[in-house]
C-alpha cells in the first residue's frame, strides 16, 4: 500500500474492499489480507483527518 496516497484514493480503495467482502468474492486467506489492508487504510484516513483538523485549528487561532 502506498503511504503517500491521498485521502480520496484511500477511501476509494476501502470502498472496493468493502464491496468485495460484502459480495462474498474472497476466500478466507484473501479475506484476512483484505481486512488487514482495510485496517491500515482506516488508520491512514484517521491520521490524515486528525492532521487536517489540527492544521485548521492552528489557522483559526492565527486569524483570531
Number of C-alpha atoms within 10 A of each C-alpha: 8 8 9 9 13 13 17 10 14 21 17 13 15 21 13 13 18 15 12 14 16 10 9 11 11 15 9 10 8 12 16 12 12 18 15 12 16 20 13 16 23 16 12 19 20 13 13 14 13 12 12 12 12 12 12 12 11 11 11 10 9 8 6 5
